Amino acid sequence: MWLVEAGFGSFVSQRWQGYGECPLVTKLKQCVVDLSKWSMNVNQNTRQDIRKTQRKLEDVHSHVDASNVTYFNMLRHRLDKLLIKDATFWKQCAKTFWYRDGDLNRKFFHAAVTTKRKLNRIDHL
């Protein structure tokens, strides 16, 4: 999700250079702290920004003309980026939960693997 943010790459580069000649483990620990703080500042209000942008877009959409078509397109582009960012966040959360909690439908997957194994088995030549 962070890769969608415009200033992410430059932030990481700048911070990493600022750590100096510290050992790698120390740099990584400090990087985790800095990225957590950065994420809190940048990603805290994504849902709120989506709602605000949707409201603005609805207001402008009712009376789009030549004078505000650029503003309308800018709002639409911003909403697209925010929705992609939000979808990426939830996709990553779902994957994290899946890894942490495990798949709750193990019985199905074990049965599928067993069936495939039986079909692929060569009994005799």
Secondary structure, DSSP 8 states (H G I E B T S, - for coil): -GGGSTTHHHHHHHHHHHTTT--HHHHHHHHHHHHHHHHHHHHTTHHHHHHHHHHHHHHHHTT--TTTHHHHHHHHHHHHHHHHHHHHHHHHHHHHHHHHH--TTHHHHHHHHHHHHHHH-----
